[in-house]
Amino acid sequence: MSNPSKSPPEPTDPNDDCPLPVAVQHRNIGCFAVYWAIYYLVAPVSYIGLTHANLLKALDNNDKVCNLPTAVYLWLTIVPVLVAWLFPHPKYLKTMILVAVSLMAAITATVAVTLWIGAPPRFTTAVVIGHAAVFGGASGVLLTALWDSLRRGVSTSRRGAALGFTFGIGPLFACVGSVLQDAVFDGTLLGGHSFGLEFPHNYMAMFAAVAPMMIVAGVVMGMFTLPNAPEPAPDSGTPLAEIAAGARQFVQNRAVWFAVLIYVVVYSGGNAIFANVSLHAKTVLGEETDTLGIQSFLRFGFKAAAGAMLGWLLATDSPRATLLATTSILLLGMSWALGSTGWWFMATFGLLGAGELFGAYFPNYVTTASDKKFVRVNMAYLSVLSTLIGFSSLAFGAISDSYGRIASFHVAAGLLVLALFLIHKLPPDPTPRESAADAIR
């Protein structure tokens, strides 16, 4: 059977399922891409993990505490499902985006102020962990709203081009952010040229610069156009009935819940391990070698290269193909970490960064497999089940403290092997066939 995404959609093509004019859809793709470009630019702070782990290590915390921001971030992803239940109608999408980015900007500024005044290490540690907690709740809500907006404002037939453009160009901005981050430290990427900042002012400068950029990203998504959605009928059911309906369809849609389960396994093996990999770089290269900026540059440089290719793969093959590709790259990254020495070890960050795009293509798979009226609910369930990954992050820290970081790498690789086996059980193209009425809900 041929894939309809391989040729321009005809008017009767079920994948051309957005009522907005094509020009408006293209503008929406632009808004989505610019939002992610900004988010990638500030990735040293917006991506909870490497910067937080190294900051906490500089405050004399052990590996378990250094992994705590990642764990807390994931535990707070329960918030999106509560918000989806309380505010189910699409008219709330833009409001949720603006509130979420405002909270993220506020806590980022708080970390900067805490470092600026030289607060005690324990207090600063608590604020850094609090930053991860707020990002866990707020960014979870933000992501569900973003994917719901993309599902409504861009047709399925244009999704491959949208994601290829967004995640091909966006990570290049993260490379710029990584160079700036490196300049805040020792300037290795710039031939030793740096801003000359010492701890804690180097971290303070990063957090202070990011806070206003988060607001700009929210304003950009505020320009995203959504099709008009009808108000729910007065007799459409009680909130509890709506919640029950959402939970029921999630359980009954095998492609959705099975993909969410696999997402948890892949996230545990391919992303929750990142903090340990970052901390291990000093063991490989020497305690005096600070490579945080190089780590980020490689992470996002490889991601930019992979982003364009994965978008092409989605457009020419199937949503499942991108899951297989990203998970395989993650497994290659963990294998590289286990087998490389010296500066060759740094390629691990590039491979894990490229594979990290599973974080875009698993949500796309869930979005594609969902009826439009249940997209945000299913994405919220994806977020709430991601709380389990927080325990993986803590477990990797505990394994590292007890048995060494190499042991945690072996566990992560095993999880990725399991994930590849499970992905083969998913349908290649899970797109539901919606009625005309459902298409605008």
C-alpha positions as CSV (number, residue, x, y, z in Angstrom):
1,M,0.0,0.0,0.0
2,S,1.4,3.4,-0.9
3,N,1.9,6.1,1.7
4,P,-0.3,9.2,1.0
5,S,2.4,11.5,2.4
6,K,4.7,10.7,-0.5
7,S,2.6,12.9,-2.9
8,P,0.8,16.2,-2.7
9,P,-2.5,15.8,-0.9
10,E,-5.7,15.8,-3.0
11,P,-8.8,17.6,-1.6
12,T,-10.2,14.2,-0.6
13,D,-7.0,13.1,1.1
14,P,-7.8,12.3,4.8
15,N,-4.3,13.5,5.7
16,D,-5.2,17.0,4.5
17,D,-7.3,17.4,7.6
18,C,-6.9,21.1,8.6
19,P,-9.6,23.6,7.7
20,L,-7.2,26.6,7.6
21,P,-5.9,28.0,4.3
22,V,-2.5,26.7,3.3
23,A,-0.9,30.1,3.8
24,V,-2.1,30.2,7.4
25,Q,-0.8,26.7,8.0
26,H,2.6,27.7,6.7
27,R,2.6,30.7,9.1
28,N,1.7,28.4,11.9
29,I,4.7,26.2,11.0
30,G,6.8,29.3,11.1
31,C,5.5,30.2,14.6
32,F,6.1,26.6,15.8
33,A,9.6,26.6,14.4
34,V,10.5,30.1,15.8
35,Y,9.3,29.0,19.3
36,W,11.5,26.0,19.2
37,A,14.5,28.0,17.8
38,I,14.3,30.2,20.9
39,Y,13.8,27.3,23.2
40,Y,16.9,25.6,21.7
41,L,18.9,28.8,21.9
42,V,18.4,28.8,25.7
43,A,18.8,25.0,25.9
44,P,21.7,25.1,28.4
45,V,19.0,26.2,30.9
46,S,15.7,25.1,29.4
47,Y,16.9,21.5,29.0
48,I,16.9,20.2,32.6
49,G,19.9,18.0,33.1
50,L,23.5,18.8,32.2
51,T,23.8,22.4,33.4
52,H,21.8,21.6,36.6
53,A,23.9,18.5,37.4
54,N,27.2,20.3,36.9
55,L,26.0,23.3,39.0
56,L,24.9,21.0,41.8
57,K,28.3,19.2,41.6
58,A,30.0,22.6,41.9
59,L,28.0,23.1,45.1
60,D,29.6,19.8,46.5
61,N,26.6,17.5,46.0
62,N,26.8,13.8,45.3
63,D,25.7,12.1,42.1
64,K,22.3,11.2,43.5
65,V,21.5,14.8,44.3
66,C,23.0,15.9,40.9
67,N,20.4,13.6,39.2
68,L,17.6,15.0,41.4
69,P,16.6,18.0,39.1
70,T,15.9,15.5,36.2
71,A,13.9,13.3,38.5
72,V,11.9,16.2,40.0
73,Y,11.3,17.6,36.5
74,L,9.8,14.3,35.4
75,W,7.7,13.8,38.6
76,L,6.0,17.1,38.0
77,T,4.8,16.1,34.6
78,I,1.7,14.9,36.2
79,V,0.4,18.5,36.1
80,P,-0.6,18.5,32.4
81,V,-3.2,15.8,32.8
82,L,-4.9,17.8,35.6
83,V,-4.8,20.9,33.4
84,A,-6.2,19.0,30.5
85,W,-9.1,17.8,32.7
86,L,-9.9,21.3,34.0
87,F,-9.5,23.2,30.8
88,P,-10.3,20.8,27.9
89,H,-11.5,23.4,25.3
90,P,-9.1,24.6,22.6
91,K,-9.9,28.2,23.4
92,Y,-7.6,27.9,26.5
93,L,-4.5,26.8,24.5
94,K,-2.9,30.2,24.0
95,T,-3.6,31.2,27.6
96,M,-2.0,28.1,28.9
97,I,1.1,28.7,26.7
98,L,1.5,32.2,28.0
99,V,1.0,31.3,31.7
100,A,3.5,28.4,31.4
101,V,6.3,30.4,29.8
102,S,5.7,33.2,32.4
103,L,6.2,30.8,35.3
104,M,9.3,29.3,33.6
105,A,10.7,32.8,33.1
106,A,10.0,33.7,36.8
107,I,11.8,30.7,38.3
108,T,14.7,31.1,35.9
109,A,15.2,34.7,37.1
110,T,14.9,33.5,40.7
111,V,17.9,31.1,40.2
112,A,19.9,34.0,38.8
113,V,19.2,36.2,41.7
114,T,20.0,33.4,44.2
115,L,23.4,32.9,42.6
116,W,24.0,36.7,42.4
117,I,23.4,37.3,46.2
118,G,25.7,34.3,47.1
119,A,23.1,32.3,49.0
120,P,24.2,29.3,51.1
121,P,24.9,26.2,49.0
122,R,22.0,24.2,50.5
123,F,19.5,27.0,49.7
124,T,20.9,27.4,46.2
125,T,20.6,23.6,45.7
126,A,17.0,23.8,46.7
127,V,16.3,26.7,44.3
128,V,17.9,24.8,41.4
129,I,15.8,21.8,42.2
130,G,12.8,24.1,42.4
131,H,13.7,25.4,38.9
132,A,13.5,21.8,37.6
133,A,10.1,21.3,39.4
134,V,8.5,24.4,37.9
135,F,9.8,23.5,34.4
136,G,8.5,20.0,34.9
137,G,4.9,21.2,35.5
138,A,4.9,24.3,33.3
139,S,6.8,22.8,30.3
140,G,4.6,19.7,30.4
141,V,1.5,21.9,30.1
142,L,3.3,23.9,27.4
143,L,4.2,20.9,25.3
144,T,0.7,19.4,25.4
145,A,-0.7,22.7,24.3
146,L,2.0,23.0,21.5
147,W,1.3,19.6,20.1
148,D,-2.5,20.1,20.3
149,S,-2.0,23.4,18.4
150,L,0.1,21.8,15.8
151,R,-2.5,19.0,15.3
152,R,-5.2,21.5,14.8
153,G,-3.4,24.2,12.9
154,V,-1.3,22.1,10.5
155,S,-2.6,19.2,8.4
156,T,-1.2,15.7,8.9
157,S,0.2,15.8,5.3
158,R,2.4,18.8,6.1
159,R,3.6,17.4,9.5
160,G,6.8,15.8,8.1
161,A,7.9,19.1,6.5
162,A,7.0,21.0,9.7
163,L,9.0,18.8,12.0
164,G,11.9,18.5,9.5
165,F,12.1,22.2,9.3
166,T,11.6,22.8,13.0
167,F,14.0,20.2,14.3
168,G,16.5,20.7,11.5
169,I,16.9,24.4,11.9
170,G,16.1,24.7,15.7
171,P,19.1,22.8,17.0
172,L,21.4,25.1,15.1
173,F,20.3,27.8,17.5
174,A,21.2,25.4,20.4
175,C,24.7,25.3,18.9
176,V,24.9,29.1,19.1
177,G,23.6,28.8,22.7
178,S,26.3,26.2,23.4
179,V,29.1,28.4,22.1
180,L,27.8,31.2,24.3
181,Q,27.6,28.8,27.2
182,D,31.2,27.7,26.5
183,A,32.3,31.4,26.5
184,V,30.7,31.8,30.0
185,F,33.1,29.0,31.1
186,D,36.6,28.5,29.7
187,G,36.0,29.3,26.0
188,T,37.4,26.1,24.6
189,L,35.2,26.3,21.4
190,L,36.5,29.9,20.9
191,G,40.1,29.2,21.2
192,G,40.3,30.1,24.9
193,H,38.4,33.3,24.5
194,S,35.7,33.7,27.3
195,F,33.8,36.2,29.2
196,G,36.1,35.7,32.1
197,L,33.4,34.8,34.6
198,E,34.1,32.7,37.7
199,F,31.7,30.5,39.7
200,P,28.9,31.3,40.5
201,H,28.7,34.3,38.2
202,N,29.1,32.1,35.1
203,Y,25.9,30.2,35.9
204,M,24.2,33.3,37.1
205,A,24.8,35.0,33.7
206,M,23.2,32.0,31.9
207,F,20.0,32.0,33.9
208,A,19.7,35.8,33.8
209,A,19.9,35.8,30.0
210,V,17.3,33.0,29.6
211,A,14.4,34.5,31.6
212,P,13.3,37.2,29.1
213,M,13.8,34.9,26.1
214,M,11.2,32.6,27.5
215,I,8.6,35.4,27.4
216,V,9.6,36.1,23.8
217,A,9.0,32.5,22.9
218,G,5.5,32.6,24.4
219,V,4.6,35.8,22.5
220,V,5.6,34.1,19.2
221,M,3.3,31.1,19.9
222,G,0.6,33.7,20.7
223,M,0.6,34.5,17.0
224,F,-0.3,30.9,16.1
225,T,-3.7,30.7,14.4
226,L,-6.2,28.0,15.5
227,P,-9.4,27.0,13.6
228,N,-12.6,28.0,15.3
229,A,-13.9,25.2,17.6
230,P,-17.5,25.0,18.7
231,E,-18.4,25.5,22.3
232,P,-19.4,22.2,24.0
233,A,-23.1,21.7,24.1
234,P,-24.8,22.3,27.5
235,D,-25.7,18.6,27.7
236,S,-22.4,17.3,26.6
237,G,-21.8,15.7,30.0
238,T,-20.3,16.5,33.4
239,P,-16.5,17.1,33.8
240,L,-16.2,13.7,35.4
241,A,-17.9,12.1,32.4
242,E,-15.5,13.9,30.1
243,I,-12.5,12.7,32.2
244,A,-13.9,9.1,32.1
245,A,-14.4,9.3,28.3
246,G,-10.8,10.5,27.8
247,A,-9.4,7.8,30.0
248,R,-11.5,5.2,28.3
249,Q,-10.4,6.1,24.8
250,F,-6.8,6.2,25.9
251,V,-7.0,2.6,27.2
252,Q,-8.9,1.4,24.1
253,N,-6.5,3.0,21.6
254,R,-3.7,0.4,21.6
255,A,-1.4,2.4,19.3
256,V,-1.5,5.4,21.8
257,W,-1.0,3.7,25.1
258,F,1.6,1.2,23.8
259,A,3.6,4.1,22.2
260,V,3.4,6.0,25.5
261,L,4.7,2.9,27.3
262,I,7.6,2.6,24.9
263,Y,8.3,6.3,25.3
264,V,8.8,5.8,29.0
265,V,11.3,3.0,28.3
266,V,13.2,5.0,25.7
267,Y,13.3,8.2,27.8
268,S,14.6,6.1,30.7
269,G,17.4,4.6,28.7
270,G,18.3,7.5,26.4
271,N,17.7,10.7,28.3
272,A,17.7,10.0,32.0
273,I,21.2,8.8,31.7
274,F,22.5,12.1,30.3
275,A,23.5,13.6,33.6
276,N,25.8,10.6,34.4
277,V,27.3,10.7,30.9
278,S,28.1,14.4,31.5
279,L,29.6,13.9,34.9
280,H,31.7,11.0,33.5
281,A,33.4,13.3,31.0
282,K,35.6,14.6,33.7
283,T,36.6,11.1,34.7
284,V,37.6,10.4,31.2
285,L,39.3,13.7,30.4
286,G,40.5,14.9,33.8
287,E,38.8,16.8,36.6
288,E,40.3,20.1,35.4
289,T,38.7,19.8,31.9
290,D,35.4,21.6,31.7
291,T,33.6,20.5,28.6
292,L,30.0,21.5,29.4
293,G,29.9,23.9,26.4
294,I,31.4,21.3,24.0
295,Q,28.9,18.7,25.3
296,S,26.0,21.0,24.4
297,F,27.5,22.0,21.1
298,L,27.9,18.4,20.0
299,R,24.5,17.4,21.4
300,F,22.7,20.0,19.3
301,G,24.9,20.0,16.3
302,F,24.2,16.3,15.7
303,K,20.6,16.9,16.5
304,A,20.4,19.6,13.8
305,A,21.8,17.1,11.2
306,A,19.5,14.4,12.3
307,G,16.5,16.7,12.5
308,A,16.3,17.3,8.7
309,M,16.8,13.6,7.9
310,L,14.2,12.5,10.3
311,G,11.7,15.0,8.9
312,W,12.4,13.5,5.4
313,L,12.0,10.0,6.8
314,L,8.6,10.9,8.3
315,A,7.4,12.4,5.0
316,T,8.6,9.5,2.9
317,D,8.0,6.5,5.2
318,S,5.9,6.2,8.3
319,P,5.7,7.6,11.9
320,R,7.1,4.3,13.3
321,A,10.2,4.6,11.1
322,T,11.3,7.7,13.0
323,L,10.8,5.9,16.4
324,L,13.1,3.1,15.2
325,A,15.7,5.5,13.9
326,T,15.9,7.7,17.0
327,T,16.0,4.7,19.4
328,S,18.7,3.0,17.3
329,I,20.8,6.2,17.4
330,L,20.5,6.4,21.2
331,L,21.6,2.7,21.5
332,L,24.6,3.6,19.3
333,G,25.4,6.5,21.6
334,M,25.4,4.3,24.7
335,S,27.5,1.7,23.0
336,W,30.0,4.5,22.0
337,A,30.1,5.6,25.7
338,L,31.0,2.1,26.7
339,G,33.7,1.5,24.1
340,S,35.4,4.9,23.6
341,T,38.3,6.6,25.5
342,G,39.8,10.0,25.6
343,W,38.4,12.8,23.5
344,W,36.6,10.2,21.4
345,F,34.2,9.9,24.3
346,M,32.8,13.3,23.5
347,A,31.1,11.9,20.4
348,T,28.7,10.3,22.8
349,F,27.0,13.6,23.4
350,G,26.4,14.1,19.6
351,L,24.9,10.6,19.2
352,L,22.7,11.0,22.3
353,G,21.7,14.4,21.1
354,A,20.6,13.2,17.7
355,G,18.7,10.3,19.2
356,E,17.1,12.7,21.7
357,L,14.7,13.7,18.9
358,F,12.7,10.8,20.0
359,G,11.2,13.5,22.2
360,A,9.6,15.0,19.1
361,Y,8.7,11.9,17.1
362,F,7.1,9.9,19.9
363,P,4.7,12.8,20.7
364,N,4.1,13.1,16.9
365,Y,3.2,9.4,16.8
366,V,0.7,9.8,19.7
367,T,-0.7,12.9,18.1
368,T,-1.1,11.1,14.8
369,A,-2.8,8.2,16.4
370,S,-5.3,10.4,18.4
371,D,-8.6,11.8,17.4
372,K,-8.3,15.6,17.4
373,K,-10.6,16.0,20.4
374,F,-8.4,13.7,22.5
375,V,-4.9,14.9,21.4
376,R,-4.2,17.0,24.5
377,V,-5.7,14.4,26.8
378,N,-3.4,11.7,25.3
379,M,-0.4,14.0,25.4
380,A,-1.2,14.7,29.0
381,Y,-1.3,11.0,29.8
382,L,2.1,10.7,28.0
383,S,3.4,13.4,30.4
384,V,1.9,11.9,33.5
385,L,3.3,8.4,32.8
386,S,6.7,10.2,32.3
387,T,6.8,10.7,36.0
388,L,8.0,7.1,36.2
389,I,11.2,8.2,34.4
390,G,12.1,10.3,37.4
391,F,12.8,7.2,39.3
392,S,15.1,6.0,36.5
393,S,17.2,9.1,36.8
394,L,17.5,8.6,40.6
395,A,18.2,4.9,40.0
396,F,21.1,5.8,37.6
397,G,22.5,8.2,40.3
398,A,22.3,5.4,42.9
399,I,23.8,2.8,40.6
400,S,26.6,5.3,39.9
401,D,27.3,6.0,43.6
402,S,27.3,2.2,44.4
403,Y,28.7,0.5,41.3
404,G,30.2,3.2,39.1
405,R,28.9,5.1,36.2
406,I,29.8,2.4,33.7
407,A,27.3,0.1,35.3
408,S,24.5,2.7,34.8
409,F,25.5,2.9,31.1
410,H,25.0,-0.9,30.7
411,V,21.5,-0.6,32.3
412,A,20.6,2.2,29.9
413,A,21.7,0.3,26.9
414,G,19.6,-2.7,28.0
415,L,16.5,-0.5,28.2
416,L,17.1,0.7,24.7
417,V,17.4,-2.8,23.3
418,L,14.0,-3.6,25.0
419,A,12.5,-0.5,23.4
420,L,13.6,-1.4,19.9
421,F,11.9,-4.8,20.3
422,L,8.7,-3.2,21.5
423,I,8.6,-0.5,18.7
424,H,8.4,-3.3,16.1
425,K,5.0,-4.2,17.7
426,L,3.5,-0.7,16.8
427,P,1.5,-0.2,13.6
428,P,3.6,1.8,11.1
429,D,0.9,4.4,10.4
430,P,-1.6,4.8,13.2
431,T,-3.7,7.7,11.7
432,P,-7.4,7.4,12.7
433,R,-10.0,8.1,10.1
434,E,-12.1,11.0,11.5
435,S,-15.5,12.2,10.6
436,A,-16.0,15.7,9.2
437,A,-17.5,16.8,12.5
438,D,-14.5,15.5,14.5
439,A,-12.1,17.3,12.3
440,I,-12.9,20.7,13.8
441,R,-13.4,19.7,17.4
